[in-house]
C-alpha cells in the first residue's frame, strides 16, 4: 500500500528541520511515544537504528527506525519495522517562500502477517489518517509550540 501526504508549515525550512532533527522533540509531536532508544550507529546518521516504543490505546508497540538517507534540509528517508509491518518513509522538505515549508511524505507499507494484510486492505484510510495526524501535530508544535506529550 502506497500513499502520499503533505502539509504546509508556516515557518522557515531551517527552523522546521531543526525541530524535526531532534530525538528530544519526538515526544512533542508523536502521540503515544513512550521512549526512543538509539540501537546502533551514530544517532541520526544514515544506517543508524533506533527503537521507538509507543502506547496506542491499550497496546504497546515497538518499532525499529533505520535511517536510509539523510540529506537535510531537502530529504530524509527511513524505514520503520514492527511485527508484520515494514514501512518505508520518504520525506521531502521544500521552501515555498522564506517563511514557509512544504513537507511531502511518501509512505509505503508492506505487510507480512495475514492480520496486517487484512487490516491494510480493509482500512487503508486509517494509515493515511494516522500519518496526517503526526504531520498536523508536528505543524502545531513548530508553529505554536503545542505539545502532545501531556495528552
C-alpha beads as a LAMMPS data file, in Angstrom:
LAMMPS data file: protein, C-alpha beads

151 atoms
150 bonds

1 atom types
1 bond types

-500.0 500.0 xlo xhi
-500.0 500.0 ylo yhi
-500.0 500.0 zlo zhi

Masses

1 110.0

Atoms # bond

1 1 1 0.000 0.000 0.000
2 1 1 1.382 3.401 -1.028
3 1 1 0.146 6.927 -0.456
4 1 1 1.431 10.473 -0.159
5 1 1 0.553 13.207 2.341
6 1 1 1.685 16.800 2.534
7 1 1 1.328 19.818 4.747
8 1 1 2.414 23.466 4.662
9 1 1 4.219 24.683 7.780
10 1 1 4.322 28.432 8.298
11 1 1 7.950 28.552 9.409
12 1 1 11.295 28.757 7.570
13 1 1 12.667 25.386 6.441
14 1 1 15.755 25.827 8.661
15 1 1 13.553 26.026 11.780
16 1 1 11.371 23.109 10.631
17 1 1 14.412 20.870 10.118
18 1 1 15.946 21.893 13.442
19 1 1 12.740 20.833 15.263
20 1 1 12.427 17.637 13.212
21 1 1 16.049 16.601 13.649
22 1 1 15.854 16.199 17.428
23 1 1 15.078 12.989 19.289
24 1 1 14.093 15.125 22.289
25 1 1 11.322 16.744 20.219
26 1 1 9.697 13.470 19.116
27 1 1 7.513 13.311 22.233
28 1 1 6.025 16.709 21.348
29 1 1 4.507 15.570 18.051
30 1 1 4.435 11.766 18.034
31 1 1 1.380 10.953 20.097
32 1 1 1.787 7.857 22.264
33 1 1 5.600 7.818 22.177
34 1 1 6.916 6.384 25.445
35 1 1 10.632 6.289 24.689
36 1 1 13.217 6.387 21.912
37 1 1 16.470 4.474 22.376
38 1 1 19.412 4.517 19.955
39 1 1 20.450 0.957 18.997
40 1 1 23.353 1.294 16.591
41 1 1 25.312 3.786 14.543
42 1 1 25.722 7.493 15.130
43 1 1 22.382 8.965 16.220
44 1 1 20.573 10.393 13.199
45 1 1 23.185 9.234 10.672
46 1 1 22.475 7.073 7.627
47 1 1 22.376 3.410 8.650
48 1 1 21.691 4.167 12.312
49 1 1 18.897 2.347 14.136
50 1 1 16.631 3.482 16.948
51 1 1 13.985 1.616 18.937
52 1 1 10.720 3.524 19.384
53 1 1 8.132 2.493 21.991
54 1 1 4.525 3.652 21.598
55 1 1 1.314 3.164 23.520
56 1 1 -1.652 3.113 21.172
57 1 1 -4.869 2.631 23.048
58 1 1 -4.350 -0.365 25.321
59 1 1 -1.495 -1.917 23.388
60 1 1 2.185 -1.153 23.252
61 1 1 4.096 -1.171 20.005
62 1 1 7.844 -1.329 19.434
63 1 1 9.241 -0.065 16.133
64 1 1 12.767 -0.053 14.770
65 1 1 13.695 3.028 12.760
66 1 1 16.537 2.665 10.244
67 1 1 17.735 5.827 8.531
68 1 1 18.234 5.236 4.808
69 1 1 19.012 8.717 3.512
70 1 1 19.745 11.924 5.335
71 1 1 20.168 14.878 3.018
72 1 1 18.759 17.622 5.196
73 1 1 17.322 20.153 4.675
74 1 1 15.952 18.581 1.469
75 1 1 15.109 14.980 2.306
76 1 1 15.030 12.325 4.996
77 1 1 14.169 8.673 4.290
78 1 1 13.785 5.887 6.830
79 1 1 12.157 2.521 7.397
80 1 1 10.033 1.557 10.377
81 1 1 9.632 -2.096 11.252
82 1 1 7.278 -3.732 13.705
83 1 1 5.607 -7.120 13.893
84 1 1 4.076 -7.838 10.488
85 1 1 4.748 -4.374 9.032
86 1 1 7.605 -2.793 7.059
87 1 1 7.050 0.941 6.427
88 1 1 9.224 2.931 4.020
89 1 1 9.010 6.697 4.609
90 1 1 10.383 9.239 2.160
91 1 1 10.161 12.820 3.413
92 1 1 10.853 15.913 1.328
93 1 1 11.075 19.490 2.579
94 1 1 10.628 22.340 0.106
95 1 1 10.971 26.024 0.763
96 1 1 7.816 27.551 -0.717
97 1 1 8.900 31.010 0.426
98 1 1 11.378 32.219 3.095
99 1 1 8.802 31.706 5.875
100 1 1 7.015 28.587 4.669
101 1 1 7.930 24.928 4.241
102 1 1 6.113 22.198 2.305
103 1 1 6.577 18.731 3.864
104 1 1 5.753 15.905 1.478
105 1 1 5.730 12.402 2.907
106 1 1 5.564 9.293 0.729
107 1 1 4.602 6.155 2.626
108 1 1 4.797 2.547 1.542
109 1 1 3.543 -0.220 3.806
110 1 1 4.479 -3.844 3.233
111 1 1 2.609 -6.384 5.333
112 1 1 3.947 -9.834 6.185
113 1 1 1.320 -11.041 8.646
114 1 1 -2.147 -12.084 7.491
115 1 1 -3.850 -9.880 10.095
116 1 1 -1.975 -6.769 8.931
117 1 1 -2.639 -7.584 5.256
118 1 1 -6.355 -7.743 6.027
119 1 1 -6.212 -4.501 8.003
120 1 1 -4.287 -2.751 5.208
121 1 1 -6.828 -3.968 2.668
122 1 1 -9.920 -3.109 4.708
123 1 1 -8.722 0.123 6.293
124 1 1 -6.133 1.848 4.072
125 1 1 -7.559 5.238 5.080
126 1 1 -6.631 4.617 8.733
127 1 1 -2.922 4.525 7.857
128 1 1 -3.092 7.744 5.836
129 1 1 -5.155 9.420 8.581
130 1 1 -2.512 8.476 11.181
131 1 1 0.312 9.833 9.001
132 1 1 -1.526 13.107 8.506
133 1 1 -2.232 13.337 12.252
134 1 1 1.513 13.167 13.008
135 1 1 2.158 15.848 10.385
136 1 1 -0.538 18.139 11.819
137 1 1 0.805 17.616 15.348
138 1 1 4.312 18.469 14.105
139 1 1 2.987 21.613 12.387
140 1 1 1.278 22.717 15.644
141 1 1 4.495 22.056 17.565
142 1 1 6.674 24.051 15.148
143 1 1 4.268 26.942 14.592
144 1 1 2.692 27.323 18.046
145 1 1 4.809 25.273 20.468
146 1 1 1.901 22.889 21.109
147 1 1 2.950 19.533 22.531
148 1 1 1.082 16.207 22.584
149 1 1 3.328 14.878 25.368
150 1 1 0.825 15.737 28.097
151 1 1 -2.138 14.050 26.407

Bonds

1 1 1 2
2 1 2 3
3 1 3 4
4 1 4 5
5 1 5 6
6 1 6 7
7 1 7 8
8 1 8 9
9 1 9 10
10 1 10 11
11 1 11 12
12 1 12 13
13 1 13 14
14 1 14 15
15 1 15 16
16 1 16 17
17 1 17 18
18 1 18 19
19 1 19 20
20 1 20 21
21 1 21 22
22 1 22 23
23 1 23 24
24 1 24 25
25 1 25 26
26 1 26 27
27 1 27 28
28 1 28 29
29 1 29 30
30 1 30 31
31 1 31 32
32 1 32 33
33 1 33 34
34 1 34 35
35 1 35 36
36 1 36 37
37 1 37 38
38 1 38 39
39 1 39 40
40 1 40 41
41 1 41 42
42 1 42 43
43 1 43 44
44 1 44 45
45 1 45 46
46 1 46 47
47 1 47 48
48 1 48 49
49 1 49 50
50 1 50 51
51 1 51 52
52 1 52 53
53 1 53 54
54 1 54 55
55 1 55 56
56 1 56 57
57 1 57 58
58 1 58 59
59 1 59 60
60 1 60 61
61 1 61 62
62 1 62 63
63 1 63 64
64 1 64 65
65 1 65 66
66 1 66 67
67 1 67 68
68 1 68 69
69 1 69 70
70 1 70 71
71 1 71 72
72 1 72 73
73 1 73 74
74 1 74 75
75 1 75 76
76 1 76 77
77 1 77 78
78 1 78 79
79 1 79 80
80 1 80 81
81 1 81 82
82 1 82 83
83 1 83 84
84 1 84 85
85 1 85 86
86 1 86 87
87 1 87 88
88 1 88 89
89 1 89 90
90 1 90 91
91 1 91 92
92 1 92 93
93 1 93 94
94 1 94 95
95 1 95 96
96 1 96 97
97 1 97 98
98 1 98 99
99 1 99 100
100 1 100 101
101 1 101 102
102 1 102 103
103 1 103 104
104 1 104 105
105 1 105 106
106 1 106 107
107 1 107 108
108 1 108 109
109 1 109 110
110 1 110 111
111 1 111 112
112 1 112 113
113 1 113 114
114 1 114 115
115 1 115 116
116 1 116 117
117 1 117 118
118 1 118 119
119 1 119 120
120 1 120 121
121 1 121 122
122 1 122 123
123 1 123 124
124 1 124 125
125 1 125 126
126 1 126 127
127 1 127 128
128 1 128 129
129 1 129 130
130 1 130 131
131 1 131 132
132 1 132 133
133 1 133 134
134 1 134 135
135 1 135 136
136 1 136 137
137 1 137 138
138 1 138 139
139 1 139 140
140 1 140 141
141 1 141 142
142 1 142 143
143 1 143 144
144 1 144 145
145 1 145 146
146 1 146 147
147 1 147 148
148 1 148 149
149 1 149 150
150 1 150 151
